[in-house]
Amino acid sequence: MESCTKFSKITKLDTYLIISGCNRIYPVYPWRLDRANLTGNDKSMMLPWSEIDTVMFDMDGTLLDLHFDNFFWLKLVPEHFSKNHGVSEEQALAHVQSKYAQVHGTLDWYSIDYWQAELQLDIPRLKHLITDKIRLRPGAEQLLKALAAKGKRVLLVTNAYPISLQLKMQHVCIEQYFEQLISSHQLRKAKENDGFWESLQQLFAYDPTRTALFDDNLSVLRQAQQEGIAHLRAIKQPDSQQPSLPVAEFPQVEDFGLITPNDC
């Protein structure tokens, strides 16, 4: 796979993870729709692009397939914890899941440094073992290219740790489409925490009423809604190896190609 080497915009970041509640592997459920035939709920995912100046994207589970992260934290980490600490894989999984639950929604939840110390594992090295699972979600680059061509301000707003973010950018090569890469660590609060989106305005000036946000985390979307971001979209199937998520309060996008603007 093509490798990128430019990371001039990457500063201090943290890891954003969505950990599902089980470690079962599900079959892929592809959704290939024809834009001309969108009806009902499918149409609700479309956006009024002429009313939008700034477009913000989450990374894991939004632009990138969440399968990498779910496999890493629910399969690979327990396997190596089991080997290193002399416990069964079942015990290891139960242990790490209890650790995940203790810090869910905090900055520690997203910190590779925290998990290295907590689990006594070389987290960056383990991530390099499964780089073949780092993949863009359907239509992601198509939409990014179109937005850049239309002069939209495009941001990556993630909780991803710099090591993880850099690793992923090397394998998907989409950094050039973003005006800025912004981390929740820079603001000392996670995206789902109170005041994050208002604090973000101090770092990057934007008009919430003319901003769109794509994120697979409903807590993040709810917080953004409370802070005035007008155009919010969830992700229908963040992990390609698990079933689509149930319909929630936000319109869900499956294939970004279906909402790519023809004329902004």
Residue pairs with C-beta under 8 A, 6 or more apart in sequence:
1 171
2 173
3 170
3 171
3 173
4 169
4 170
4 173
4 175
5 170
6 175
6 176
7 166
7 169
7 175
9 175
9 178
9 180
9 181
10 162
10 165
10 166
10 169
10 181
11 162
11 181
11 183
11 186
12 162
12 183
12 185
12 186
13 158
13 159
13 160
13 161
13 162
13 165
13 181
13 183
13 185
13 186
14 107
14 110
14 111
14 159
14 160
14 161
14 183
14 184
14 185
15 109
15 110
15 111
15 112
15 159
15 160
15 161
15 164
16 58
16 59
16 60
16 110
16 158
16 159
16 160
16 184
16 190
16 191
16 217
17 60
17 69
17 73
17 109
17 110
17 159
18 60
18 61
18 66
18 69
18 70
18 216
18 217
18 238
19 69
19 70
19 73
19 74
19 97
19 100
19 104
20 70
20 74
20 239
20 242
22 74
23 70
23 74
23 75
23 78
23 93
25 241
26 241
26 242
26 243
27 241
28 240
28 241
29 237
29 243
29 244
31 236
31 237
31 244
31 254
31 255
32 255
33 42
33 254
33 255
33 258
35 258
38 46
38 258
41 247
41 251
44 251
45 233
45 251
45 252
45 253
45 254
45 258
45 259
46 259
47 212
47 231
47 233
47 259
47 261
48 231
49 150
49 152
49 261
49 263
49 264
50 264
51 210
51 231
52 152
52 210
52 211
52 212
52 231
52 264
53 152
53 153
53 206
53 207
53 210
53 211
54 152
54 153
54 154
54 155
54 206
54 207
54 210
54 211
54 212
55 147
55 152
55 153
55 154
55 155
55 211
55 212
55 213
55 214
56 154
56 155
56 156
56 157
56 211
56 212
56 213
56 214
57 63
57 144
57 154
57 155
57 156
57 157
57 213
57 214
57 215
58 156
58 157
58 158
58 191
58 213
58 214
58 215
58 216
58 217
58 220
59 156
59 158
59 160
59 165
59 168
60 66
60 68
60 69
60 158
60 160
60 216
61 69
61 216
61 217
61 235
61 238
61 239
62 137
62 214
62 215
62 216
62 235
62 238
63 136
63 137
63 140
63 144
63 156
63 172
63 174
63 214
64 134
64 135
64 136
64 137
64 140
64 168
64 172
65 133
65 134
65 135
65 136
65 137
65 238
65 239
65 240
66 216
66 238
66 239
66 240
67 133
67 135
67 239
67 240
67 241
67 242
68 130
68 133
68 134
68 135
68 168
70 239
70 241
70 242
71 130
71 133
71 241
72 126
72 127
72 130
73 96
73 100
74 93
74 97
76 126
76 129
76 130
77 96
77 119
77 121
77 123
77 126
78 89
78 92
78 93
78 95
78 96
79 89
79 92
80 121
80 126
81 87
81 92
81 95
81 96
81 119
81 121
82 88
82 89
82 91
82 92
84 120
84 121
85 92
85 120
87 95
96 119
99 118
99 119
100 109
103 109
103 114
105 190
105 192
105 193
105 219
106 190
107 159
107 184
107 185
107 188
107 189
107 190
108 114
109 190
110 159
110 160
110 161
110 184
110 185
110 190
111 161
112 123
112 124
112 161
112 163
112 164
113 161
115 121
115 123
116 122
116 123
124 163
124 164
124 167
127 163
127 164
127 167
128 167
131 167
131 171
134 167
134 168
134 171
134 172
135 172
135 240
136 172
136 174
137 235
137 240
137 256
138 254
138 255
138 256
138 257
139 255
139 256
139 257
139 258
139 259
139 260
140 174
140 256
141 172
141 174
141 177
142 256
142 257
142 260
143 256
143 257
143 259
143 260
144 154
144 174
144 177
145 177
146 260
146 261
147 154
147 177
147 261
148 154
148 177
150 261
150 264
151 264
152 264
153 179
153 206
154 177
154 178
154 179
155 178
155 179
155 180
155 181
155 182
155 204
156 178
156 180
156 181
156 182
157 182
157 184
157 191
157 200
157 213
158 165
158 181
158 182
158 183
158 184
159 183
159 184
159 185
159 190
159 191
160 168
160 183
161 185
162 183
165 181
169 175
175 181
180 204
182 200
182 203
182 204
184 190
184 191
184 193
184 196
186 203
187 196
187 199
187 200
187 203
189 195
189 196
189 199
190 196
191 197
191 215
191 217
191 220
191 223
191 224
192 217
192 219
192 220
192 222
192 223
193 223
194 223
195 227
196 223
196 227
197 208
197 223
197 224
197 227
197 228
197 229
198 227
200 206
201 208
208 227
208 228
208 229
208 230
209 228
209 230
210 230
211 229
211 230
211 231
212 229
212 230
212 231
212 232
212 233
213 220
213 221
213 224
213 229
213 231
213 232
213 233
214 233
214 235
214 253
215 221
215 224
215 232
215 233
215 234
215 235
216 234
216 235
216 238
218 234
218 248
218 249
218 250
221 232
221 234
221 250
224 232
225 232
232 250
232 251
233 250
233 251
233 252
233 253
234 245
234 248
234 250
234 251
234 252
234 253
235 245
235 252
235 253
235 254
236 244
236 245
236 252
236 253
236 254
237 243
237 244
237 245
237 254
238 245
244 252
244 254
245 252
253 259
